[in-house]
């Protein structure tokens, strides 16, 4: 029997039990709400390693926040009382959302479900799995007993990832194996056998490593059971069931008459034994089920699945057949002869395959951002090949050929000229143009950390060159760039994602005030070239917007919608219609990833942008040595730091519920992590030279400051403030913490390096101040030299100069581009990253006033992020690296044809 009080929870009664532990109803006395308390099994609770793993997994699972997923509120650890009967000193449990209703197993026990009841339940299960997979989380134990249906029809999926988190070892094959507690076996070199036998994927049953496709299999088994009223696999014991899962034929004849061919085809794809041939993404199942719920047309072939041996050869051709069909359907009127009867337009959604090795960035502000050409025939996007640099690629929809555009290394956020012959794009330092079919790259203007561009028929390019501030305009031939809008004095106020309307003079843009995330005050605005005044606010609380086919397309509540819009009167009419519900949407920076042309075509990326990452230890050869802390949504601008004494680490993580960033501190000696919560956004942590304090930047949207936090006492002091439209970030401290070097980032994206005493009223002194962007400053271990990166030459290079004299006499260390310099704490060596994302080590030294630079040595590649991506350990032999965690689709590009028909009343 469980004790009545567990921490702040008062236990009310028992709800049930299973392989994951006993579940109790409890009252949260602090928040005055009912919750479910799930106790760990004794074999787990008394195993320190499993408890630690459970804690790490639970922290990851708590990031799931979806209406179809039972929310995890936290971990309960309370001293055990004699009434528990436990021999340990603590009770370990999970506090979860209390879901009132019936589990799916009990519902199905009453009889076969009608198709009209199956579809909404299955679709909601798919939505839950999709949300989890986008966070890199696999359920591993999906079964009817873990699916709750509330009285209002809402589905809640329980126990995400807990099979992996607990991994007990007392499995037995006795009893009803189809609903038995979770099966487990000891780890093999390939992975674990986890899951209930009747719903386990074949690879899971064989003990191989699993990915999200194991959940797709389990989903298929559950769907089959809902449709047929019988289990897909039968057996008296677990061993019999495992054999059936591996070899038994599936009885497709058990499907009820009238099962839609499209639904049967979905089932066949989910229940492919070879995971390579299985449905790759549960999001495709959600789309199919949603269409069937709406009574949508069945455009999927109805024949059974082709042999697995033929499918790999045909997959790319089949995908391009779908894409070509989509193109023809949408452009039938254009492609037909004037005298011919146009083909009937059809709404077709097709995933566009990419060549092997090509991947589109999904995370950060430099995601692929596809752009349709004005005639709808080509798509430009940012992508990388293997571990190479980001560059612009063009996909020709008619031929299916995808090719890189020469000279666009580092390029992202492309946009087209009105005639479709030239592409504008951004690198980290500039706005450039390049002929779409290849040719010379023309650099037009400075554009650091840009946020979109658009091209007028009169030759004016309007663009958002910086993270903050107004839009700028420049001629397509080059020349001076001038501000085209006004943002006011908020240091985080921003205008971005411009698009010209058909008259070539008026334009749309997103006006977003201070701080991050969708909020009151943000709006889609119309303005006119030559006047900074706003003409009209069109949509409140919205994100980026595009005009096409007499509609305004914008993002509302994470979904892409279209609403009739008069581009002359600047008025919306009617109601918005949802076009895409699974749009890739960045909540922190308020934008969706999509592009539309005037031919009824829409291209977009799917998924959820979370930047879920893990801190990983690697040696100089790039070998993985271990992990630090739990996974989190690491801020792209948050920084990463290690203290010189080897005791502390710090980084910045984003709270998905608020979209705000906080600094997290890791005690490497104790193995603990904690969040340093302050008002507003915090980032760029830097440890003092004596390792006793932490400096962080802080902003409330109106004032930027640098804060010093004492690591012993926890006390804080504001050292520097600036409210004139700049952003301050700490760089380093020297001389036992007496002096501080910091960066002052202006609205134009450029930055200077300043130094000031930490205490006293002395004024700061600029030691590197140029029109360029000077950042990433680091002081050498002996305090005699400083390293930083500057784009003064047109691209970022790493420089070294005497300290504290400054940059008057400097030495260039990198030769082919470099950012993020870090000193080896042991001295005599400097590290930096190249534009190709390779970590470089170079020996350095000084004699007779000359700074000597050795031959650069490549260490290992680091995935590109904005902000600091690595830190050097005190021994100079290990590196702490930020690495993406969530699995990414090979091609998130999706084409939707004849989307205007979705806006018409049905």
C-alpha positions in Angstrom: 0.0 0.0 0.0 1.3 3.5 -0.9 1.6 6.1 1.8 -1.1 8.7 1.9 1.2 11.8 1.5 3.9 12.0 -1.1 5.6 15.4 -0.9 2.9 18.0 -1.8 0.5 15.3 -3.2 -2.3 13.7 -1.1 -3.1 10.2 -2.5 -6.8 9.5 -2.9 -7.0 6.0 -4.3 -5.6 3.4 -6.6 -6.4 3.7 -10.4 -4.6 0.6 -11.7 -1.3 -1.1 -12.3 0.8 -2.6 -15.1 4.4 -3.2 -16.2 5.3 0.4 -15.7 4.1 0.5 -12.0 1.1 1.2 -9.9 -1.0 4.3 -10.6 -2.8 6.3 -8.0 -5.2 9.3 -8.0 -3.8 12.2 -6.0 -4.5 15.8 -5.1 -1.8 18.4 -5.8 -2.2 20.5 -2.6 -0.1 23.3 -4.0 -1.9 23.8 -7.3 -5.2 22.5 -6.1 -5.7 20.0 -8.9 -6.2 16.2 -9.3 -3.2 14.3 -10.8 -2.1 10.7 -11.5 0.9 9.4 -9.6 2.7 6.5 -11.2 5.1 4.7 -8.8 8.2 3.1 -10.2 8.4 -0.7 -9.9 10.5 -1.8 -7.0 13.3 -3.2 -9.2 13.7 0.2 -10.7 13.2 2.3 -7.7 16.0 0.5 -5.8 18.4 0.7 -8.7 20.3 4.0 -8.7 21.3 3.7 -12.3 17.8 3.1 -13.5 16.4 5.9 -11.3 19.0 8.3 -12.8 18.0 7.1 -16.3 14.3 7.5 -15.5 14.9 11.0 -14.3 16.7 12.0 -17.5 14.1 10.4 -19.7 11.2 12.0 -17.6 12.8 15.4 -18.0 12.8 14.9 -21.8 9.2 13.6 -21.8 8.0 16.6 -19.8 8.8 18.7 -22.9 5.8 17.1 -24.7 2.9 19.4 -24.6 0.1 18.3 -26.9 -3.7 17.9 -26.5 -3.5 14.2 -27.3 -0.6 13.4 -25.0 -1.1 13.0 -21.2 1.2 15.7 -19.8 4.0 14.8 -17.4 4.1 17.4 -14.6 7.2 16.3 -12.8 9.1 13.7 -10.7 8.1 12.9 -7.2 10.8 11.9 -4.7 9.6 11.6 -1.1 10.9 9.9 2.0 9.3 6.4 2.4 7.1 5.7 5.3 6.8 2.3 7.1 3.4 1.8 5.4 5.0 1.5 1.9 6.7 -1.7 2.9 9.7 -0.5 0.9 13.2 -1.2 2.0 14.6 1.9 0.4 14.7 5.4 1.9 12.7 7.1 -0.9 9.6 6.7 -3.0 10.2 7.6 -6.7 7.1 8.4 -8.8 6.0 10.3 -11.8 3.3 13.0 -11.5 1.1 13.0 -14.6 -2.1 14.6 -16.0 -5.2 12.7 -14.7 -7.2 11.5 -17.7 -10.8 10.7 -17.0 -12.3 8.2 -19.4 -11.9 4.6 -20.7 -8.9 3.0 -22.2 -9.2 1.8 -25.8 -8.9 -1.9 -24.7 -12.0 -1.6 -22.6 -13.9 0.1 -25.4 -13.0 -2.5 -28.0 -14.0 -5.3 -25.6 -17.6 -4.2 -25.9 -17.7 -4.9 -29.7 -16.4 -3.9 -33.1 -16.2 -0.2 -33.7 -17.8 1.6 -36.6 -15.5 3.2 -39.1 -16.9 6.7 -38.2 -15.7 6.0 -34.6 -12.4 4.5 -35.6 -11.2 7.4 -37.8 -11.2 10.2 -35.2 -9.6 8.0 -32.6 -6.9 6.8 -35.0 -6.2 10.3 -36.2 -5.7 11.6 -32.7 -3.3 8.8 -31.9 -1.3 9.7 -35.0 -1.3 13.3 -34.0 0.1 12.4 -30.5 2.8 10.1 -32.1 3.7 12.8 -34.6 4.2 15.4 -31.9 6.4 13.1 -29.9 8.5 12.0 -32.9 9.1 15.7 -33.7 10.7 15.9 -30.3 12.8 12.8 -30.9 10.7 10.8 -28.5 9.6 7.2 -29.4 6.7 5.6 -27.4 8.0 2.0 -27.7 5.0 0.6 -26.0 1.9 1.8 -27.8 -1.1 -0.5 -27.1 -4.8 0.0 -26.4 -4.2 -0.1 -22.7 -2.1 3.1 -23.1 -4.7 5.0 -25.1 -7.5 6.8 -23.1 -10.6 8.2 -24.6 -12.4 10.9 -22.7 -16.2 11.3 -22.7 -15.9 14.2 -25.2 -14.1 12.0 -27.6 -10.6 13.4 -26.9 -7.8 10.8 -27.1 -4.9 10.9 -24.7 -1.9 8.6 -25.2 -0.1 7.6 -22.0 3.4 6.4 -21.0 5.5 7.9 -23.8 9.0 6.6 -23.5 8.5 5.0 -20.1 9.5 1.6 -21.4 12.9 2.9 -22.1 13.0 5.0 -19.0 12.3 2.2 -16.6 13.5 -1.0 -18.3 12.8 -3.5 -15.5 14.3 -6.9 -15.9 11.6 -9.2 -14.3 9.7 -9.9 -17.5 7.7 -13.1 -17.6 6.0 -14.8 -20.4 3.2 -16.1 -18.2 -0.3 -14.8 -18.4 -2.1 -13.1 -21.3 0.8 -12.2 -23.5 -1.1 -9.8 -25.6 -1.8 -7.5 -22.7 1.0 -8.5 -20.4 3.3 -6.1 -18.7 6.0 -4.6 -20.9 8.5 -7.2 -22.1 12.1 -6.5 -21.5 15.5 -8.1 -22.0 19.0 -7.0 -21.1 20.7 -4.7 -23.5 22.4 -6.1 -26.6 24.9 -4.2 -28.6 22.1 -3.2 -31.0 19.5 -2.1 -28.5 16.8 -3.3 -26.2 13.7 -5.4 -26.5 11.0 -3.2 -25.1 7.2 -3.3 -25.6 4.2 -5.5 -25.3 4.5 -8.6 -27.5 1.3 -8.2 -29.5 2.2 -4.7 -30.6 6.0 -5.0 -31.0 7.6 -4.2 -34.3 9.6 -7.1 -35.8 12.9 -5.3 -35.3 11.9 -4.6 -31.7 11.2 -8.3 -31.2 14.6 -9.2 -32.5 16.3 -6.9 -30.0 17.5 -4.5 -32.6 17.7 -0.7 -32.2 14.4 1.0 -32.9 13.3 4.3 -34.2 9.9 6.0 -34.8 9.0 3.3 -37.4 8.5 0.9 -34.5 5.7 3.2 -33.3 4.3 3.3 -36.8 4.0 -0.6 -36.7 2.3 -0.5 -33.3 -0.1 2.1 -34.6 -0.9 -0.1 -37.5 -1.6 -3.1 -35.2 -3.9 -0.9 -33.0 -5.7 0.4 -36.1 -6.1 -3.2 -37.4 -7.6 -4.2 -34.1 -10.0 -1.3 -34.0 -11.2 -2.1 -37.5 -11.5 -5.9 -37.2 -12.3 -6.4 -33.6 -9.5 -9.0 -33.4 -5.8 -8.9 -32.7 -3.4 -8.9 -35.6 -1.3 -11.5 -33.9 -2.3 -14.3 -31.5 -0.4 -16.6 -29.1 -0.8 -18.1 -25.7 2.6 -17.0 -24.4 5.0 -14.1 -25.2 7.3 -16.4 -27.1 4.4 -17.6 -29.4 3.4 -14.0 -30.0 6.9 -12.9 -30.9 7.1 -15.7 -33.4 3.7 -14.6 -34.9 4.9 -11.0 -35.1 8.0 -12.1 -37.0 6.4 -14.6 -39.4 2.6 -14.9 -39.3 0.6 -13.6 -42.3 -1.8 -10.8 -41.6 -5.4 -11.7 -42.3 -6.4 -8.8 -44.5 -9.7 -10.5 -45.3 -10.8 -9.7 -41.7 -11.1 -6.1 -42.6 -14.8 -5.2 -42.8 -16.5 -4.8 -46.2 -16.4 -1.2 -47.3 -13.1 -0.4 -45.8 -11.8 2.5 -47.9 -8.9 1.4 -50.2 -6.9 4.3 -49.0 -7.3 3.1 -45.4 -6.3 -0.4 -46.3 -3.3 0.9 -48.2 -2.3 2.9 -45.1 -2.5 -0.3 -43.0 -0.4 -2.2 -45.4 2.3 0.4 -45.3 2.3 0.6 -41.5 2.6 -3.2 -41.2 5.5 -3.7 -43.5 7.9 -6.0 -41.6 10.9 -4.4 -43.2 11.2 -1.0 -41.6 12.9 0.4 -44.7 9.7 -0.2 -46.6 7.3 0.8 -43.8 5.5 4.1 -43.7 8.3 6.5 -42.8 6.3 9.2 -41.0 3.2 8.9 -38.9 2.3 12.4 -40.1 1.4 10.8 -43.4 -1.1 8.6 -41.6 -2.6 11.6 -39.8 -3.1 13.3 -43.2 -4.8 10.3 -44.7 -7.1 9.8 -41.7 -8.0 13.4 -41.6 -8.9 13.3 -45.3 -11.0 10.2 -44.8 -12.8 11.9 -41.9 -13.7 14.8 -44.1 -14.8 12.4 -46.9 -11.8 13.4 -49.1 -11.2 11.8 -52.4 -9.1 8.7 -52.5 -6.2 9.6 -54.7 -3.8 6.9 -53.5 -3.4 3.8 -55.6 -5.5 0.9 -54.3 -3.5 -2.1 -55.3 -1.6 -4.0 -52.7 2.0 -3.1 -51.8 4.6 -3.9 -54.4 7.4 -6.3 -53.4 9.9 -4.8 -51.0 12.7 -5.8 -53.4 11.3 -3.5 -56.0 10.3 -0.6 -53.8 13.8 0.9 -53.2 14.4 1.2 -56.9 11.0 2.7 -57.5 10.6 5.0 -54.5 12.2 8.1 -56.0 10.4 7.6 -59.4 7.1 7.1 -57.6 7.6 10.2 -55.6 8.4 12.2 -58.6 5.4 10.7 -60.4 3.2 12.1 -57.6 5.0 15.5 -57.8 4.6 15.6 -61.6 0.9 14.7 -61.2 0.6 17.5 -58.7 2.2 20.0 -61.1 0.0 19.0 -64.0 -3.2 19.1 -61.9 -2.5 22.6 -60.6 -1.3 24.0 -63.9 -3.7 22.3 -66.2 -5.2 25.6 -67.6 -1.7 27.0 -68.3 -0.4 23.8 -69.9 -3.4 23.1 -72.1 -3.8 24.6 -75.5 -6.3 27.5 -75.7 -8.8 25.4 -77.6 -8.4 22.4 -75.4 -10.7 21.7 -72.4 -8.7 22.2 -69.3 -8.2 19.3 -67.0 -10.1 19.2 -63.7 -7.9 20.7 -61.0 -7.2 18.4 -58.1 -5.9 19.0 -54.6 -2.8 16.8 -54.3 -0.2 16.8 -51.6 3.1 15.3 -52.5 6.4 15.0 -50.7 9.3 16.1 -52.9 12.3 13.7 -52.9 15.8 15.1 -52.7 19.0 13.6 -54.0 20.8 11.2 -51.6 22.9 13.1 -49.1 21.0 16.4 -49.4 19.4 17.6 -46.2 17.4 20.7 -45.5 18.0 22.6 -42.2 14.9 22.5 -39.9 16.4 24.1 -36.9 17.4 27.7 -36.2 16.8 30.9 -38.0 18.6 29.6 -41.2 16.2 26.8 -42.0 15.7 25.8 -45.6 12.9 28.4 -46.3 11.8 27.2 -49.8 10.8 29.8 -52.3 8.6 29.1 -55.4 9.5 30.9 -58.6 6.9 33.4 -59.9 5.7 30.9 -62.6 5.6 28.0 -60.1 8.1 25.9 -62.1 11.0 25.9 -59.7 11.8 25.9 -56.0 14.9 27.5 -54.5 15.9 26.4 -51.0 18.8 26.3 -48.6 20.4 22.9 -47.9 23.7 21.1 -47.4 25.2 18.0 -48.9 26.6 15.7 -46.2 28.6 17.8 -43.7 29.3 20.5 -46.3 28.3 24.1 -46.0 24.8 25.5 -46.5 24.1 26.7 -50.1 21.2 27.5 -52.4 19.7 24.6 -54.4 17.1 24.8 -57.2 14.6 22.0 -57.8 12.9 22.0 -61.3 9.4 20.5 -60.9 9.1 19.6 -64.6 12.3 17.5 -64.8 12.7 16.5 -61.2 16.4 17.7 -61.3 17.8 19.3 -58.1 21.1 21.1 -58.4 23.3 23.5 -56.3 23.9 27.0 -57.4 27.6 27.7 -57.7 29.0 30.4 -55.5 26.2 30.4 -52.9 28.1 28.7 -50.0 26.6 29.8 -46.7 23.5 30.9 -48.5 20.0 30.7 -47.1 16.5 32.3 -47.3 16.4 32.6 -51.2 13.8 34.7 -53.1 13.2 35.2 -56.8 13.4 38.2 -59.2 10.0 39.0 -60.8 11.1 37.4 -64.1 12.3 34.2 -62.4 15.8 34.5 -63.8 17.7 35.6 -60.7 17.8 34.5 -57.1 18.4 36.8 -54.1 19.8 35.1 -51.0 21.6 35.8 -47.8 24.8 34.7 -46.2 25.8 35.5 -42.6 27.3 38.8 -43.8 25.6 39.9 -46.9 22.6 40.2 -49.4 23.6 38.8 -52.8 22.1 37.8 -56.1 23.0 35.1 -58.5 21.5 33.9 -61.9 19.2 31.0 -61.3 21.0 28.9 -64.0 24.5 29.8 -62.6 26.8 32.7 -63.0 28.6 35.4 -61.1 27.4 36.3 -57.6 26.8 40.0 -57.0 27.1 41.2 -53.4 24.7 44.1 -52.9 24.7 45.0 -49.2 25.5 44.1 -45.7 22.9 41.8 -44.2 23.9 40.1 -40.9 21.5 37.5 -39.7 18.8 38.5 -42.3 15.1 37.8 -42.0 13.8 37.6 -45.6 13.7 39.6 -48.8 11.4 40.5 -51.8 12.0 41.9 -55.3 9.9 44.5 -57.0 9.4 44.8 -60.8 11.0 48.3 -60.6 14.3 46.7 -59.5 14.1 47.5 -55.8 15.0 44.8 -53.3 13.4 45.1 -49.9 14.9 43.0 -47.2 15.3 42.6 -43.4 19.1 42.7 -43.0 19.3 42.2 -39.2 17.7 40.3 -36.4 16.3 43.5 -35.1 15.3 46.8 -36.6 13.6 48.1 -39.8 13.4 46.9 -43.4 15.9 48.3 -45.9 15.7 48.9 -49.6 18.5 48.7 -52.2 18.6 48.7 -56.0 19.2 45.3 -57.7 22.2 47.0 -59.3 23.7 47.8 -55.9 24.4 51.2 -54.2 23.4 52.6 -50.9 20.8 50.8 -48.8 18.2 53.0 -47.0 15.8 52.2 -44.2 12.3 51.6 -45.6 10.4 51.4 -42.3 10.7 52.6 -38.7 10.6 50.3 -35.7 10.9 52.7 -32.8 13.4 52.3 -30.0 12.7 48.8 -28.7 16.0 46.9 -28.9 14.1 43.8 -29.9 11.5 45.5 -32.2 11.7 44.0 -35.6 10.3 44.1 -39.1 10.8 41.0 -41.2 9.5 38.7 -44.0 8.6 41.4 -46.5 6.6 40.7 -49.7 5.7 43.1 -52.5 2.0 43.3 -53.5 1.2 43.2 -57.3 1.5 47.0 -57.7 5.2 46.7 -56.9 5.0 49.7 -54.5 3.0 48.4 -51.5 4.4 45.6 -49.4 3.5 43.3 -46.5 5.7 42.6 -43.6 5.6 41.2 -40.0 5.8 43.9 -37.4 6.9 42.3 -34.1 7.6 44.2 -30.9 9.9 43.4 -28.1 10.6 39.8 -26.8 9.9 36.5 -28.6 6.9 34.5 -29.6 3.4 35.3 -31.0 2.0 38.0 -28.7 -0.2 41.1 -28.4 1.2 43.8 -30.6 2.5 41.7 -33.5 0.7 42.2 -36.8 0.9 41.8 -40.6 1.3 45.4 -41.8 1.1 47.1 -45.2 3.5 49.9 -46.1 4.5 51.8 -49.2 8.0 52.4 -50.7 9.2 55.9 -50.1 7.2 56.3 -46.9 8.1 54.8 -43.5 4.5 55.3 -42.3 2.3 52.2 -42.0 -0.6 52.1 -44.4 -2.6 49.5 -42.5 -2.5 46.7 -40.0 -4.1 43.8 -41.7 -3.9 40.8 -39.3 -3.3 41.0 -35.6 -1.4 38.4 -33.6 -0.1 36.8 -36.8 3.2 35.9 -38.2 4.8 36.0 -41.7 2.3 36.5 -44.6 2.3 35.9 -48.4 -0.2 37.2 -51.0 -1.2 34.8 -53.8 -4.3 34.0 -55.9 -6.4 36.7 -54.3 -5.7 35.4 -50.8 -3.5 36.3 -47.9 -1.7 33.3 -46.5 -0.5 33.6 -43.0 0.0 31.5 -39.8 -2.5 31.4 -37.1 -2.2 29.1 -34.0 0.6 27.2 -35.8 -1.6 26.4 -38.9 -1.3 27.9 -42.4 -4.5 29.6 -43.3 -5.7 31.5 -46.4 -8.2 34.4 -46.4 -9.6 36.4 -49.4 -7.8 39.7 -49.7 -8.1 42.8 -52.0 -4.6 44.0 -52.8 -5.9 47.4 -54.0 -8.3 48.2 -51.2 -6.0 46.4 -48.7 -9.0 44.6 -47.1 -9.6 41.1 -45.9 -13.0 39.4 -46.4 -14.6 36.1 -45.5 -13.1 33.7 -43.0 -9.7 32.1 -43.0 -9.5 28.5 -44.2 -6.9 26.0 -43.0 -4.6 24.8 -45.7 -1.9 23.0 -43.7 -2.1 22.0 -40.1 1.3 20.4 -39.8 3.3 23.3 -41.0 6.9 23.7 -39.7 6.4 26.7 -37.4 8.9 28.4 -35.1 7.1 29.7 -32.1 10.1 31.6 -30.6 10.7 33.6 -33.8 7.2 33.7 -35.0 7.3 32.3 -38.6 6.0 29.5 -40.6 8.0 27.9 -43.5 6.1 28.2 -46.7 5.9 29.9 -50.1 3.1 30.3 -52.7 3.0 31.2 -56.4 0.2 32.6 -58.5 -0.5 29.3 -60.1 -2.2 27.6 -57.2 1.0 25.9 -56.0 2.1 25.9 -52.4 5.4 24.6 -51.1 6.0 24.2 -47.4 8.0 22.3 -44.8 6.4 20.0 -42.2 7.1 19.2 -38.6 7.9 21.2 -35.5 10.9 23.4 -35.0 12.1 22.7 -31.5 15.9 22.8 -31.7 16.0 19.9 -29.4 19.6 19.3 -28.7 22.0 17.5 -26.4 25.4 18.6 -25.0 27.9 15.9 -25.9 31.6 15.4 -24.8 34.0 14.6 -27.7 37.8 14.1 -27.8 40.1 15.7 -30.4 39.3 12.9 -32.9 35.6 13.6 -32.6 34.9 10.4 -30.6 31.9 10.6 -28.4 32.8 10.4 -24.7 29.5 11.0 -23.1 26.6 13.4 -22.6 26.0 16.3 -20.2 22.6 17.0 -18.7 19.2 16.3 -20.2 18.2 17.2 -23.7 16.7 20.6 -24.1 15.7 23.3 -26.6 19.0 25.0 -26.7 18.8 28.6 -27.8 20.5 29.4 -31.1 22.0 32.5 -29.6 22.5 31.3 -26.1 26.2 30.5 -25.9 28.1 27.6 -24.3 30.7 28.0 -21.6 33.0 25.9 -19.4 34.8 27.3 -16.3 38.6 27.2 -16.2 38.6 25.1 -13.0 36.6 22.4 -14.8 33.8 22.6 -12.2 31.0 24.3 -14.1 29.3 24.4 -17.5 26.5 26.8 -18.7 24.3 27.1 -21.7 21.0 28.7 -22.7 17.8 26.7 -23.1 14.4 27.9 -24.4 11.2 27.3 -22.4 8.8 26.1 -25.1 5.8 27.1 -23.1 6.9 30.8 -22.9 9.5 30.8 -25.7 11.8 32.7 -23.4 15.4 31.7 -22.8 17.1 31.0 -19.5 20.6 30.1 -18.6 21.2 26.6 -17.2 24.1 25.9 -14.9 25.7 22.4 -14.7 27.7 21.4 -11.7 30.1 18.9 -13.2 31.4 17.7 -9.8 28.0 16.9 -8.5 26.3 15.9 -11.7 23.4 18.3 -11.2 21.8 21.0 -13.4 19.7 24.0 -12.5 18.0 26.9 -14.2 18.9 30.5 -13.4 15.5 32.2 -13.8 15.4 35.9 -14.4 12.8 38.2 -15.9 13.1 38.4 -19.7 15.5 36.6 -22.0 18.9 35.6 -20.8 21.9 34.2 -22.7 25.6 34.2 -23.6 26.9 32.8 -20.3 30.6 33.4 -19.7 32.6 32.3 -16.6 34.9 34.7 -14.7 38.6 33.9 -14.9 38.6 32.7 -11.3 35.5 30.4 -12.0 33.6 32.0 -9.1 31.1 34.0 -11.1 29.0 33.8 -14.2 28.3 36.7 -16.5 25.1 36.6 -18.6 23.4 39.0 -21.0 19.8 40.0 -20.2 17.1 41.8 -22.0 13.5 42.7 -21.3 13.0 44.2 -24.8 13.7 47.7 -23.7 16.9 47.5 -21.8 20.0 45.4 -22.4 22.3 44.6 -19.5 25.1 42.3 -18.4 24.6 40.6 -15.0 27.2 39.1 -12.8 26.1 36.1 -10.7 28.2 34.9 -7.7 28.2 31.1 -7.9 28.8 30.6 -4.2 26.1 32.9 -2.8 23.8 33.2 -5.8 23.8 37.0 -5.5 23.6 39.1 -8.6 24.7 42.6 -9.7 24.0 44.5 -12.9 27.3 45.7 -14.3 26.4 47.4 -17.6 23.1 48.7 -19.0 22.2 50.2 -22.4 18.7 51.2 -23.6 19.7 53.0 -26.8 18.9 50.2 -29.2 21.9 47.9 -28.7 22.5 44.5 -27.3 25.2 43.7 -24.8 26.9 40.3 -24.4 29.8 39.4 -22.1 33.0 38.1 -23.7 35.6 37.3 -21.0 37.0 38.5 -17.8 40.7 38.8 -16.8 43.1 39.6 -14.0 41.2 37.6 -11.4 37.9 39.1 -12.4 39.0 42.8 -12.2 38.3 43.6 -15.9 35.5 42.5 -18.2 35.5 42.4 -22.0 32.1 42.6 -23.7 30.4 43.0 -27.0 28.1 45.9 -28.0 25.8 44.8 -30.8 24.1 47.6 -32.8 20.8 47.6 -34.7 22.7 47.2 -38.0 24.1 43.9 -36.8 27.6 45.2 -36.4 29.3 45.0 -33.0 32.3 46.5 -31.2 34.4 45.1 -28.4 34.7 47.1 -25.2 36.5 46.7 -21.9 35.7 48.1 -18.4 36.6 47.5 -14.8 34.1 45.1 -13.1 33.9 47.4 -10.1 33.9 51.1 -9.8 32.4 53.9 -11.9 35.1 53.9 -14.7 33.9 54.3 -18.2 34.1 51.5 -20.8 36.8 51.8 -23.5 36.4 50.5 -27.1 39.4 48.3 -28.0 38.0 47.0 -31.3 35.6 49.3 -33.1 35.1 49.1 -36.9 32.1 49.3 -39.2 32.3 45.5 -39.3 30.9 42.9 -37.1 33.5 42.2 -34.4 32.5 39.4 -32.0 33.4 36.1 -30.3 36.1 37.8 -28.2 38.3 35.5 -26.1 41.3 36.3 -23.8 44.3 34.0 -23.9 45.0 32.0 -20.7 48.1 34.2 -19.9 46.0 37.4 -20.4 48.4 38.8 -23.0 46.3 38.3 -26.2 42.8 38.5 -27.4 41.1 36.6 -30.3 37.9 37.5 -32.1 36.1 37.1 -35.4 35.4 40.0 -37.8 33.7 40.2 -41.2 35.6 43.4 -42.2 37.1 41.5 -45.2 33.6 40.5 -46.5 33.6 37.2 -44.7 34.4 36.2 -41.1 38.0 35.6 -40.2 39.7 35.0 -36.9 42.2 37.6 -35.7 44.6 38.0 -32.7 45.8 41.2 -31.1 47.7 42.2 -28.0 45.6 42.7 -24.9 44.5 45.1 -23.6 45.9 47.4 -26.4 43.3 46.2 -28.8 43.0 45.7 -32.5 45.4 48.3 -33.8 48.1 45.7 -34.3 46.4 42.5 -35.3 47.4 39.1 -36.8 45.1 37.1 -39.0 44.9 33.4 -37.9 42.3 31.9 -40.3 42.9 32.0 -44.1 39.7 30.7 -45.6 37.1 31.9 -43.1 36.6 31.3 -39.4 34.4 32.1 -36.4 34.1 31.2 -32.8 37.8 31.2 -31.7 38.6 29.5 -28.4 41.9 29.3 -26.6 43.3 26.0 -25.3 43.2 26.6 -21.5 46.7 25.0 -21.3 48.0 27.7 -23.7 49.9 27.5 -27.0 46.9 26.7 -29.2 43.8 28.3 -30.7 40.6 26.6 -32.0 38.0 28.0 -34.4 35.3 26.9 -36.8 35.4 27.1 -40.6 32.5 28.0 -42.9 32.4 24.3 -43.7 31.7 23.6 -40.0 35.0 21.9 -39.3 36.7 22.5 -36.0 40.3 23.6 -36.5 43.3 23.6 -34.1 46.3 25.8 -34.8 49.4 26.3 -32.7 50.2 29.9 -31.7 52.9 31.7 -29.9 54.7 35.1 -29.6 58.3 36.1 -29.5 59.9 39.6 -30.0 56.5 41.2 -30.5 55.5 38.9 -33.3 52.6 36.5 -33.2 53.4 33.1 -34.8 50.7 30.9 -36.3 51.3 27.2 -37.1 49.7 25.0 -39.7 46.0 24.5 -39.2 44.9 20.9 -38.3 41.3 19.7 -38.9 39.8 17.9 -35.9 36.1 17.0 -36.5 33.0 18.5 -38.0 30.5 20.4 -35.8 26.9 20.9 -36.9 26.2 24.5 -37.8 24.3 26.6 -35.2 24.1 30.3 -34.7 25.9 31.3 -31.5 28.5 29.3 -29.7 28.5 25.6 -30.6 31.4 24.3 -28.6 33.6 24.9 -25.6 37.1 23.6 -24.6 37.6 21.6 -21.4 40.4 22.6 -19.0 42.6 19.8 -20.2 42.5 21.0 -23.8 41.8 17.4 -24.9 38.0 17.4 -24.7 35.2 19.5 -26.2 31.6 20.1 -25.1 29.5 20.3 -28.3 25.9 21.2 -28.9 24.4 18.6 -31.2 20.8 18.2 -32.6 18.9 15.4 -31.1 15.6 15.1 -32.9 15.4 12.8 -36.0 14.9 14.7 -39.2 13.1 13.7 -42.3 15.3 13.3 -45.4 12.9 15.7 -47.3 10.5 17.9 -45.4 9.6 19.7 -48.7 5.9 19.2 -49.5 4.0 20.5 -52.6 0.2 21.2 -52.4 -1.7 21.8 -55.6 -4.9 23.8 -56.3 -4.9 25.1 -52.7 -7.5 27.9 -53.5 -10.1 25.2 -53.9 -9.7 24.4 -50.2 -10.9 27.9 -49.4 -14.3 27.4 -51.1 -17.4 26.6 -49.0 -18.2 22.8 -49.1 
